[in-house]
């Protein structure tokens, strides 16, 4: 591969050998591909306008990308439309890291699923995250039918913060770990958490409708993503996840982070289950079986009219409403998307949220606020991870090719 055909998806070639002009050309090639990846298809004029590249230069670069197999073109009413080429597979691997077992999904650049695998963890990722992720990656690669060289990026989804019992790595440690794994695997690496993946997938679904918005995820942890001017904030190494560790109620409940009274201790699945257990231990009557306290069962019982389940979910919604009211007065979003299984509990959860909002937020802002409830599912994890690793690939390669002023 010559200098002028620098492959921006692998480590082939040396950036040091590229002249300033060659860097500029390859940066423009990368941006053209990125735009097509995001938008699906476009003609040369649309790409030229969107990226501020002259029409002749854009056409020349598109023809080169077509010749190299990255994109393709077809005629539509004498108008040449460019799109990503499905015959040149660019594969990314998502690894959902569990405590004892991990799951892998291999997707091409269209998010078409190529392979799925599961393995038993040899090294506990909780005891030694670096060694654990290396061992999981190595084991999964051995089981895949496709060759390792065909994969350009790997995204790891970590277990919930609470599983680490206070030993969760800092953002700086995660950045160092990504660098170590990239050196080990020779792939682009992204390390995200469960909430990060769900938020990214939700943003992708609603991005054309979002301007200034909040995406709140509730599961075994509580997370927040902020959308400003239609763009989601960079969640690399989990900024924004601290929303779940915002002190919200003064009752002395110890959080897994070491602080007390965090939002997560009040509205996460763990918190709801803990509250149910506490009430059952006091002899409160309920349809909830003592040995079946999963969040799905609690929601089912709320839908069936169980008062304990209804009261507990309503209370969680009320506390979340208070937390949202603080964000509304600070950020003034036009809508809030709440992604959680709790959205399945009919009006119980939403009534609690609006009760909290009405109590703590100015009525005018409450009336202007739109709240969208979105159910959670496992597909969102892989989809969010898919977009996150592609974000990382584009961002890293763009940074490498960027020309200093």
C-alpha positions in Angstrom: 0.0 0.0 0.0 1.5 3.3 -1.1 1.6 6.5 0.8 -1.2 8.0 -1.2 -3.4 5.0 -0.3 -2.8 5.2 3.5 -5.3 2.9 5.1 -7.1 4.8 7.8 -8.6 1.8 9.4 -5.4 -0.1 10.3 -2.0 0.6 11.5 -0.5 -0.2 8.1 1.8 2.5 6.7 3.6 5.1 8.7 2.2 8.5 9.4 5.7 9.8 9.7 6.3 9.2 6.0 3.2 11.3 5.0 3.7 14.8 3.8 1.4 17.6 5.0 -0.5 17.5 1.7 -0.8 13.7 2.0 -2.2 14.0 5.5 -4.7 16.6 4.3 -5.8 14.3 1.5 -6.2 11.3 3.7 -8.0 13.3 6.4 -10.5 14.4 3.7 -10.9 10.7 2.6 -11.6 9.7 6.2 -14.2 12.5 6.6 -16.0 11.5 3.4 -16.2 7.9 4.6 -17.3 9.0 8.1 -20.1 11.1 6.6 -21.4 8.2 4.4 -21.2 5.9 7.5 -23.3 8.3 9.4 -25.8 9.4 6.7 -26.0 6.2 4.6 -25.6 7.8 1.2 -25.0 11.1 -0.6 -24.0 12.5 -3.9 -20.8 14.4 -4.5 -22.4 17.8 -4.2 -23.9 17.0 -0.8 -20.6 15.7 0.5 -18.8 18.7 -0.9 -21.1 21.1 0.9 -21.2 19.2 4.1 -17.5 18.9 4.5 -16.4 22.1 2.8 -14.3 20.3 0.2 -14.3 21.6 -3.4 -16.5 19.6 -5.8 -13.5 18.5 -8.0 -11.4 17.4 -5.0 -14.4 15.6 -3.4 -15.1 13.8 -6.7 -11.5 12.7 -7.0 -11.3 11.4 -3.5 -14.6 9.6 -3.9 -13.4 7.9 -7.0 -10.3 6.8 -5.1 -12.3 5.4 -2.2 -14.5 3.6 -4.7 -11.4 2.1 -6.4 -10.0 1.0 -3.1 -13.3 -0.8 -2.2 -14.3 1.3 0.8 -17.4 2.8 -1.0 -19.5 2.2 -4.1 -21.6 4.3 -6.4 -24.7 3.9 -8.5 -26.6 6.1 -10.9 -30.0 7.5 -9.9 -31.6 9.7 -12.6 -28.2 10.7 -14.0 -27.0 11.5 -10.4 -24.2 9.4 -9.0 -25.0 8.3 -5.4 -22.2 7.1 -3.1 -22.5 4.7 -0.2 -20.5 2.2 1.9 -19.4 -0.9 0.1 -20.8 -4.1 1.7 -18.3 -6.3 -0.2 -15.3 -4.9 1.8 -16.1 -6.0 5.4 -14.9 -3.8 8.2 -15.5 -5.9 11.4 -15.9 -4.7 15.0 -16.2 -7.0 18.0 -18.3 -6.2 21.1 -17.5 -8.1 24.3 -20.0 -7.9 27.1 -17.8 -8.7 30.2 -19.6 -10.7 32.9 -18.4 -11.8 36.3 -18.1 -15.5 35.4 -19.0 -15.5 31.7 -18.5 -13.1 28.8 -20.4 -12.7 25.5 -19.1 -11.6 22.1 -20.8 -10.3 19.0 -19.0 -9.7 15.7 -20.6 -7.1 13.4 -19.7 -5.6 10.0 -19.9 -1.9 9.2 -23.6 -2.2 8.5 -24.3 -3.7 12.0 -25.0 -7.0 10.4 -24.2 -9.8 12.8 -21.5 -12.2 11.7 -20.8 -14.3 14.8 -21.8 -14.7 18.4 -19.8 -16.5 21.1 -19.8 -17.0 24.8 -16.9 -18.1 27.0 -16.2 -18.9 30.7 -13.8 -16.3 32.2 -10.4 -17.8 33.1 -9.3 -14.7 35.0 -11.8 -12.7 37.0 -12.2 -9.2 35.5 -13.1 -7.9 39.0 -9.9 -9.1 40.7 -7.6 -8.0 37.8 -9.3 -6.0 35.1 -6.3 -5.7 32.8 -5.4 -9.4 32.9 -9.1 -10.3 32.8 -9.8 -8.4 29.6 -6.7 -9.7 27.9 -7.7 -13.3 28.8 -11.3 -12.8 27.7 -10.2 -11.2 24.4 -7.6 -14.0 23.7 -10.2 -16.8 24.5 -12.8 -15.3 22.2 -10.5 -14.7 19.3 -9.5 -18.4 19.4 -13.2 -19.4 19.0 -14.1 -17.1 16.1 -14.3 -18.5 12.6 -13.0 -15.3 11.1 -9.3 -14.4 11.3 -8.2 -11.9 13.9 -6.7 -9.7 11.3 -10.2 -9.0 9.8 -11.2 -7.2 13.0 -10.4 -3.5 13.2 -11.9 -2.6 16.6 -12.9 -4.1 19.9 -15.4 -2.6 22.5 -15.5 -4.0 26.0 -18.7 -3.4 28.1 -17.8 -3.6 31.8 -19.9 -5.0 34.6 -21.8 -2.5 36.8 -19.7 -0.2 39.1 -21.2 -1.9 42.2 -19.6 -5.3 41.2 -16.1 -3.8 41.7 -16.9 -3.1 45.4 -15.1 0.3 45.4 -12.2 -0.8 43.2 -13.5 0.5 39.9 -10.7 2.0 37.8 -10.4 5.8 37.5 -10.9 7.5 34.0 -7.1 7.8 33.8 -6.6 4.1 34.6 -9.2 3.2 31.9 -7.3 5.3 29.4 -4.1 3.5 30.2 -5.8 0.2 30.0 -7.2 1.0 26.6 -3.6 1.8 25.4 -2.3 -1.5 26.9 -5.1 -3.5 25.2 -4.5 -1.7 21.9 -0.8 -2.6 22.1 -1.7 -6.2 23.0 -4.4 -6.7 20.3 -3.2 -4.3 17.6 -6.8 -3.2 17.4 -8.7 0.0 18.2 -10.0 -0.4 21.7 -13.0 1.1 23.6 -13.9 0.4 27.2 -17.4 1.5 28.1 -20.0 0.7 30.8 -23.5 -0.7 30.5 -25.1 2.8 30.8 -22.8 4.3 28.2 -23.8 1.6 25.6 -27.5 2.1 26.2 -27.3 5.9 26.0 -25.3 5.7 22.7 -27.9 3.4 21.2 -30.8 5.5 22.4 -29.2 8.7 21.0 -28.7 6.9 17.6 -32.5 6.1 17.5 -33.6 9.6 18.4 -30.8 11.8 17.2 -32.7 13.5 14.3 -35.3 14.6 16.9 -33.0 15.7 19.7 -31.5 19.1 20.3 -30.9 19.9 23.9 -31.8 16.7 25.8 -31.0 14.4 28.6 -30.7 10.6 28.3 -31.0 8.9 31.7 -30.4 5.2 32.1 -31.6 3.2 35.1 -30.6 -0.4 35.7 -28.2 -1.7 38.3 -26.5 1.6 38.0 -27.8 5.1 37.0 -26.2 7.1 34.2 -26.7 10.4 32.3 -25.8 11.6 28.8 -26.3 15.2 27.7 -27.3 16.1 24.2 -26.4 19.7 23.3 -27.2 21.2 19.9 -28.1 17.7 18.6 -24.7 16.2 19.6 -24.3 13.8 22.5 -21.4 14.6 24.9 -18.3 12.5 24.7 -18.8 9.7 27.2 -15.3 8.3 26.8 -14.2 6.8 30.1 -17.7 7.5 31.5 -18.0 11.3 32.2 -21.6 11.9 33.2 -21.9 8.6 35.0 -21.4 10.5 38.2 -25.1 11.5 38.0 -25.9 8.2 39.8 -23.6 9.3 42.6 -25.2 12.7 43.1 -26.4 12.9 46.8 -30.1 13.2 46.7 -31.6 12.0 50.0 -30.2 12.3 53.6 -30.9 8.9 55.0 -27.3 7.6 55.5 -27.5 4.8 52.9 -23.9 3.7 51.9 -23.2 3.5 48.2 -20.8 1.2 46.5 -18.7 4.2 45.6 -18.0 4.8 49.3 -20.2 7.9 49.7 -23.7 8.0 51.3 -27.1 8.9 49.9 -26.3 8.7 46.2 -29.2 8.6 43.7 -28.1 5.1 42.8 -28.9 3.9 46.4 -32.5 5.1 45.9 -33.6 4.2 42.4 -31.3 1.5 40.9 -32.6 -2.0 40.5 -30.5 -3.1 43.4 -32.0 -0.3 45.5 -35.6 -1.2 44.6 -35.0 -4.9 45.4 -33.3 -4.0 48.7 -36.3 -1.9 49.6 -38.7 -4.7 48.7 -36.7 -7.1 50.9 -36.8 -4.7 53.8 -40.5 -4.4 53.6 -41.1 -8.1 53.3 -38.8 -8.7 56.3 -41.2 -6.5 58.3 -44.1 -8.7 57.4 -45.7 -6.5 54.7 -48.1 -8.6 52.6 -47.3 -8.8 48.9 -47.7 -11.0 45.8 -43.9 -10.9 45.4 -42.4 -14.3 46.3 -39.6 -14.1 48.9 -37.2 -16.0 46.5 -38.0 -14.1 43.3 -37.0 -10.5 43.7 -35.7 -9.7 40.2 -36.8 -6.4 38.8 -38.9 -8.0 36.1 -41.0 -9.8 38.7 -41.4 -6.7 40.8 -42.7 -4.8 37.7 -45.0 -7.7 36.8 -46.5 -7.6 40.3 -47.0 -3.8 40.1 -48.9 -4.3 36.9 -51.0 -7.0 38.7 -51.9 -4.5 41.4 -49.5 -5.4 44.2 -49.4 -2.4 46.5 -45.9 -3.0 47.8 -44.5 -3.1 44.2 -46.5 -0.1 43.2 -45.4 2.0 46.2 -41.8 1.1 45.8 -41.6 1.9 42.0 -43.7 5.1 42.6 -41.2 6.2 45.3 -38.3 5.6 43.0 -40.0 7.7 40.3 -40.6 10.5 42.8 -36.9 10.6 43.8 -35.9 10.6 40.1 -38.3 13.5 39.5 -36.5 15.5 42.2 -33.1 14.7 40.5 -34.5 15.7 37.1 -35.8 18.9 38.5 -32.3 19.9 39.5 -31.0 19.1 36.0 -33.9 21.0 34.4 -33.1 24.2 36.3 -29.4 23.9 35.5 -29.5 22.8 31.9 -33.0 23.5 30.7 -33.5 20.6 28.4 -36.4 20.3 26.0 -36.8 16.6 26.6 -35.7 13.8 28.9 -35.4 10.3 27.6 -35.6 7.6 30.4 -34.3 4.2 29.4 -35.2 1.5 31.9 -37.2 -1.7 32.4 -39.2 0.5 34.9 -40.8 2.2 31.9 -42.8 -1.1 31.5 -44.6 -0.4 34.8 -47.4 1.5 33.1 -48.2 4.9 34.8 -46.7 4.0 38.2 -43.2 5.1 37.5 -44.1 8.1 35.4 -46.7 9.3 38.0 -43.9 9.2 40.6 -41.6 11.2 38.3 -44.1 13.9 37.6 -45.0 14.1 41.3 -41.4 14.8 42.0 -41.1 17.3 39.2 -44.2 19.2 40.3 -42.9 19.4 43.8 -39.4 20.6 43.1 -39.4 22.2 39.6 -41.1 25.5 38.5 -44.5 24.7 36.9 -43.6 26.5 33.7 -40.5 24.4 33.1 -42.4 21.2 34.0 -45.2 22.0 31.5 -42.6 22.7 28.8 -40.6 19.5 29.5 -41.2 16.4 27.3 -40.4 13.0 28.9 -39.9 10.0 26.7 -39.9 6.5 28.2 -37.9 3.8 26.4 -37.7 0.2 27.4 -34.3 -1.5 27.7 -33.1 -4.6 25.9 -29.9 -6.5 25.2 -29.8 -5.4 21.6 -29.2 -1.8 22.7 -26.0 -2.9 24.4 -24.4 -4.2 21.2 -25.8 -1.4 19.1 -24.4 1.3 21.5 -21.1 -0.5 21.7 -20.9 -0.7 17.9 -21.3 3.0 17.5 -18.9 3.7 20.4 -16.1 1.8 18.8 -16.7 3.4 15.4 -16.7 6.8 17.2 -13.3 5.9 18.7 -11.9 4.7 15.3 -12.9 7.9 13.5 -11.8 10.2 16.4 -8.4 8.5 16.8 -7.6 8.4 13.0 -8.8 12.0 12.6 -6.5 13.1 15.4 -3.6 11.3 13.8 -4.2 12.9 10.5 -5.0 16.3 11.7 -2.7 19.0 10.4 -1.3 21.5 12.9 -2.2 25.1 12.2 
